[in-house]
């Protein structure tokens, strides 16, 4: 028994099956995490090796190079890049997307084991560091403080960080820029010398004095007493009165030789929120946790915690990625609801019956819900890719149900009972319904096979559309006939139609459209050459226009965030950096009223740890983060503001380099990198600087950067070993003494309210701020004599060589540029031209890469996808029609869908991104589907004995409604997506635009050109089937005795 | 001979006229001599017929033909035909 017959005969079973599916789907929907993109593990692993005391080129030769060679044979490795700097080698390994990183890190470990013995002695064990998206903060908060600024570290630790860490799904919470309390004992070297004291002595005395010690028990009478010596200072100022020595009979107190300062740690980093002092807190989630849920809880928790904070501490939300995500998801959900509404309107318009419309539209929720089950089962999430996929599928899932329902209605109108009509009508069409679905699946399924980053993104799209469309077909041949048999009745037509009923208004209009179309078609069939020439002209013309469409990787979205990294003159001290930061802050306050919150950090925190891994940091760096008002509340886009900021930064002379980036979650990156491979530093650096100047001159190129940094100034103490030996000193002793005097000696710990703070003894800053100060440092030799540093060596100014970067096991310098106001593809073209003109010395290879390279890779992938889709679609069609010619006839409409895409992109001034390109590929399936419906019917009519032109014209007329209906449902379902201007819409609206453009154009072409081409191809042989048959069966003409 | 869409109604007619015995063939293909769509069950002509053979006394023949005519009047497109033949001998 066939599936549709069972469905009609057992309506309750059918209903129960679908209700079961819906229940499962709703259950899945409730538990689906919400995220911006499908989960993907970035395939990067870095290996960090330290070799203390070696300079950059030693590191390169002895560590980086042999390790790179060892790693080169690891499976799935895509590219090796490395940086060798003083003391440190960082090798960055990029693997193919979706390769098993655990296996990869095992491979790395094996390679290290093999070659570790060959590394020089003293090299630390290499550390393998896996990059994880969960290390990116999901939310950043800022705490502004007044009086309690000094104690902020403690307050935050207890009142905020600990409660936050208890939230389920939180990976880690990191506070940056908190002031750390520290007690400095700053000595005056002249006085020390005068009292014959040293820093070390003072340090030891503080250590010896600041002490609590239990000393046993004393039994007295009936009691047992504990004996304790309490020497710990209770107040930091007590330190001043410590006796540090004696001189000429009197005691020397600490305050005689030094100043005790109970203060914050030396300024290395200034963190400001809205212009006043404050700190930033980054919240990271665990891998796989639901960003929106976690961020929501963080927000709620912080709201609750506010009352525990001192009144002068203000909490600001700098970044919350969940907000953008939930806004995008809400936006897409709205888009889908609009699409649903449009589909309902179209179906109602064409069918004119509420019950029929209900039956057809019911397939939408059922098909979509099945994809939730798929997402839940595979551990996916609701994200913009999956929701956009649902949006695309929405217009297509009704098609099958429409075809089935239409046939059932036809039977019922002939007077068949609904139950029988449902069975027999479904029997007539179920095969062709399945074939058209196969065509769609043939286009979407290959998406699941694409590799690379595009593949990770579009895998969900492929699966979701394939699954929903398949489900819709299943529903169309089971649920639709079942419901039709129950809901559609044998109604006698109303004698007199109401004045504004469907029959009075829409029917005449549709008939008029049909008449018009039939006339056009008949005209076209008589003027085949004219139609062909016209089509050719349009197609060639559009190819010509294609040159004006610019290309980019993945469209950027306005996430209302601007983050800026600024680098000032190398070696600039942090106080100077802060002055520049003040000026930048002034600019922000004055020029960007859109900035709701701005946070700034100047200098670097040496304990920042993680942050240092991702960007360069130093006393000369400033980072700014601005959160703008929501998109619809401001006039300037985030890019206009970024451009203006760049202009402003150009006017500050101290600024050497800067990167202005918009949005926190940008996937692909947008830079064009010119990689210069070559061994000689001098030659490559010169070439890099030359190119960077030329690239800067290109309009639209911004943030031009050379990756190799300028040499950094350093003071080096060059010791004379002979002179040292005379005083009994060695390098270790001298360097330890210098460290104690400059960086300071941590003598002891000061305890207050259960917290511990370091007591650091060192020279006062005014005594260590010039080369002559340094040379006059006195160091006590083991013989007890005092030696000035100047006597045993000299202090020299020295330029530290740059870091050595390598890629593909060769030295490389990268000049990178970010497009602003122009498309990535255009900028890359200009840069390519510059590179081509450049005078490249021998032995140097230049390669243009970066996001541009990724974009080209992705376009290649898309091209391949297009080819596979075409082949699969051809296979399906050729087997359906049992003909090699018919698929070609139908495929004639495909090039014109691209014409439509090009026109739509040009008219709306949209760039061709990977997303828009994907839209073009997907068109194949949808476009061909219309062609199949038409050609199939023409074949049918000809088999029924109509003459060629008559068959074409009649079937054109009869099939116009279904074709228009499926085309309109798909197009209108896409309109909300294309028009959407909300958060995150930049990413998916190009796909909507290209799909609509392609569909509108190709529908028109399908309806006119395909019949004409059919006419042309059918001239020979196909034309008169009757004669062919007669030629085959000749037995009647033979044996005529 | 009738369109399979008429199956239930034909069975109903047999019941109403108290015709107990009949033979029934499902999915019969064929085409009419003068008018009517061919019923081939192919892609071109997707519909199919069924046919029933019943041996009845002479007095039931006319009511049956009348019922069949009424059924055909509902919609000519669907189609039903009945042919009467004599039964010469019987086992």
Interface residues (C-beta under 8 A of the other chain):
Chain A: X411 X414 X415 X416 X417 X419 X420 X421 X424 X427 X428 X429 X431 X432 X940 X943 X944
Chain B: X4 X5 X6 X7 X8 X9 X43 X44 X45 X46 X47 X48 X74 X75 X77 X78
